[in-house]
Amino acid sequence: MSNKRLIRPTQRQIAKSLGVSPATVSLALRNSPLVAEKTRLRVQEAMRETGYVRNVAAASLRTGRSSLVGVSIHNIAHARYGEILSAIERTLAKAGIVVLFNNHDDCPENLTGFVGVLATYGVDGLIVVPPPFAQPAIFEPITSQGAVIVYLSRHAEGDTKADWSVTAAGDAARLATAHLIELGHSEIVLVGGVPGTSVSDERVAGYHRALKEADLPVINQNWVQARPRVEDGIAAVRSVLDRNNRPTGLVCFNDLVGYSAMNVAREMGLVPGDDISIVALGSSAASAQIHPGLTTVQHDPAELGRSAALALIERLDLPEAVPKHTQLPCKLVLGESSSKKVA
């Protein structure tokens, strides 16, 4: 067998064979709108025929960019984040950017380790759902190299210089709570969420705002804190439904806690929508597929991911631009899990 190394063509050679400039070939490889579609297709065909492979290391030396971006979230088990991550990857791929992924599980040490790895790769940026009480200093190993940070879903308190794409978390909680109040419920408990994240702070504030607007008392014990996951949600809901003065309405921090509430209620002989009304926050359309249908406050996860990815791309192109803070709207989608309070 021959050990002779295969010699692959350069961009300059491809350009010469097509009768275009090397700059045109380079732009075509990056899917630049400055290159006509017909020319771009000719370049791509020449690449396939000649076996051209882009030398990322060489391109990085020329452009000062690695075309690598980190994405770090806290809960890969949540289907919502599958939609978000898919949208991020699709959007960044169109810009020629490759994603390095991490699930930090709301553990700052896990995120710190990932940031250290990203620093060795010289990444261009990081899209991140920050863990509770995260401070911007945690990203210093990469920001000191010029990487940009875009917050996703949550943002680090006090860091107004970074871009972020989040949902209207406070509005979502207010909308869900007001819906239950309109149905005649006055004993309403917020289940799930932990202190230290912008989402929790805003949802608690929205929940309290709806109660105050209805002249209902704000009772601290009626925010039952728990990580917004199925196993933690089950324990939290059980503790609420075991109360002597059991509430008639539950606002669940997300659809995972909502599913937990539906299951625990049935286990205790309660019928969701009849004996207990349940609304879940931050949910996607998939929540409507369970039976009985879960009333949810929904947003578009794919649009959230796309928005974060575009913010990162724009920041790389315009590093001195004013920070972009995008807040996606939400809407109440009625299911069978909420109904008028029985007198």
Secondary structure as GFF3:
##gff-version 3
##sequence-region A 1 343
A	DSSP	alpha_helix	11	18	.	.	.	ID=ss1
A	DSSP	alpha_helix	22	29	.	.	.	ID=ss2
A	DSSP	alpha_helix	37	50	.	.	.	ID=ss3
A	DSSP	alpha_helix	56	63	.	.	.	ID=ss4
A	DSSP	beta_strand	68	73	.	.	.	ID=ss5
A	DSSP	alpha_helix	79	94	.	.	.	ID=ss6
A	DSSP	beta_strand	98	103	.	.	.	ID=ss7
A	DSSP	alpha_helix	108	121	.	.	.	ID=ss8
A	DSSP	beta_strand	125	128	.	.	.	ID=ss9
A	DSSP	three_ten_helix	136	139	.	.	.	ID=ss10
A	DSSP	alpha_helix	140	143	.	.	.	ID=ss11
A	DSSP	beta_strand	148	153	.	.	.	ID=ss12
A	DSSP	beta_strand	163	167	.	.	.	ID=ss13
A	DSSP	alpha_helix	169	182	.	.	.	ID=ss14
A	DSSP	beta_strand	188	191	.	.	.	ID=ss15
A	DSSP	alpha_helix	198	213	.	.	.	ID=ss16
A	DSSP	three_ten_helix	220	222	.	.	.	ID=ss17
A	DSSP	beta_strand	223	224	.	.	.	ID=ss18
A	DSSP	alpha_helix	230	241	.	.	.	ID=ss19
A	DSSP	beta_strand	249	252	.	.	.	ID=ss20
A	DSSP	alpha_helix	255	267	.	.	.	ID=ss21
A	DSSP	beta_strand	277	283	.	.	.	ID=ss22
A	DSSP	three_ten_helix	285	289	.	.	.	ID=ss23
A	DSSP	beta_strand	295	298	.	.	.	ID=ss24
A	DSSP	alpha_helix	301	317	.	.	.	ID=ss25
A	DSSP	beta_strand	325	328	.	.	.	ID=ss26
A	DSSP	beta_strand	331	333	.	.	.	ID=ss27
###
